[in-house]
Amino acid sequence: MKQAISMVKGLRYKLRMFGIPIEGPANLYCDNEAVYKNVSLPDSVLNKKMHSIAYHYCRENVANGTARVAKEDTETNLADIFTKVMNRDRREFLLERFMY
């Protein structure tokens, strides 16, 4: 999530430098429920110190409106086509959604 937000911030900066106005947050979809809860829910707490810098970086950018994080279910996650082995029916279902 930290890398995705860093890329979004860089792209937004570059577009502003070209004179393109950027309004509103970027939508980021995450299939990891723990990451989604830690970034988007203000009452969540971090249990591991090693993730604290990335955690606070992501929370800060969600809070200031740079990014908006949403949960993507496994059944509809298009990235699974490239990362997971699946049966034919599931692959065809995701490919149909991917081609729209």
C-alpha positions as CSV (number, residue, x, y, z in Angstrom):
1,M,0.0,0.0,0.0
2,K,2.9,2.4,0.8
3,Q,4.4,1.8,-2.7
4,A,1.0,2.4,-4.4
5,I,0.4,5.6,-2.5
6,S,3.9,6.8,-3.3
7,M,3.3,6.2,-7.0
8,V,-0.1,8.0,-6.8
9,K,1.5,11.0,-5.2
10,G,4.3,11.1,-7.8
11,L,1.8,10.9,-10.6
12,R,-0.4,13.6,-9.1
13,Y,2.6,15.8,-8.8
14,K,3.7,15.2,-12.4
15,L,0.2,15.9,-13.7
16,R,0.0,19.2,-11.7
17,M,3.4,20.2,-13.1
18,F,1.9,19.7,-16.6
19,G,-0.9,22.0,-15.7
20,I,-3.6,19.4,-15.3
21,P,-5.8,20.1,-12.2
22,I,-6.2,17.1,-9.9
23,E,-9.4,17.1,-7.8
24,G,-10.4,14.5,-5.3
25,P,-8.6,11.4,-4.0
26,A,-7.3,8.5,-6.0
27,N,-9.2,5.2,-5.5
28,L,-7.0,2.3,-4.4
29,Y,-8.5,-1.2,-4.2
30,C,-6.9,-3.7,-1.7
31,D,-7.7,-7.4,-1.3
32,N,-5.8,-7.7,2.0
33,E,-8.3,-7.1,4.8
34,A,-5.7,-6.3,7.4
35,V,-4.1,-3.6,5.3
36,Y,-7.6,-2.2,4.4
37,K,-8.6,-2.0,8.0
38,N,-5.4,-0.5,9.3
39,V,-5.4,2.2,6.6
40,S,-9.0,3.2,6.4
41,L,-10.5,2.7,9.9
42,P,-9.4,5.3,12.4
43,D,-9.8,3.1,15.5
44,S,-7.5,0.4,14.3
45,V,-4.2,-0.1,16.0
46,L,-0.9,-1.4,14.7
47,N,0.5,-4.5,16.5
48,K,4.0,-4.7,14.9
49,K,6.5,-1.9,15.3
50,M,8.3,-2.8,12.0
51,H,5.4,-1.6,10.0
52,S,4.8,1.7,11.8
53,I,6.4,4.0,9.2
54,A,4.5,2.6,6.3
55,Y,1.3,2.5,8.4
56,H,1.5,6.2,9.4
57,Y,2.5,7.2,5.9
58,C,-0.6,5.5,4.4
59,R,-2.9,6.7,7.2
60,E,-1.7,10.3,6.7
61,N,-2.4,10.2,2.9
62,V,-5.8,8.7,3.4
63,A,-6.6,11.4,6.0
64,N,-5.5,14.3,3.9
65,G,-7.5,13.1,0.9
66,T,-4.7,12.0,-1.5
67,A,-6.0,8.4,-1.6
68,R,-9.2,6.5,-0.8
69,V,-8.9,2.8,0.0
70,A,-11.6,0.2,-0.7
71,K,-11.8,-3.5,-0.1
72,E,-11.8,-5.7,-3.2
73,D,-13.3,-9.2,-2.8
74,T,-11.5,-12.2,-4.0
75,E,-14.3,-13.2,-6.3
76,T,-14.0,-10.0,-8.4
77,N,-10.3,-9.2,-8.1
78,L,-9.0,-8.8,-11.6
79,A,-5.4,-8.9,-10.5
80,D,-5.8,-12.6,-9.6
81,I,-5.6,-13.5,-13.3
82,F,-1.9,-12.6,-13.2
83,T,-1.0,-13.9,-9.7
84,K,-3.0,-17.1,-9.0
85,V,-3.6,-20.5,-10.5
86,M,-7.4,-20.9,-11.0
87,N,-9.8,-23.2,-12.8
88,R,-11.2,-22.4,-16.2
89,D,-14.6,-21.1,-15.2
90,R,-13.1,-18.6,-12.8
91,R,-10.5,-17.4,-15.2
92,E,-13.1,-16.9,-18.0
93,F,-15.3,-15.0,-15.6
94,L,-12.5,-12.6,-14.6
95,L,-11.4,-12.3,-18.3
96,E,-14.9,-11.3,-19.3
97,R,-14.8,-8.5,-16.6
98,F,-11.3,-7.6,-17.6
99,M,-12.3,-7.0,-21.3
100,Y,-15.0,-4.4,-20.6
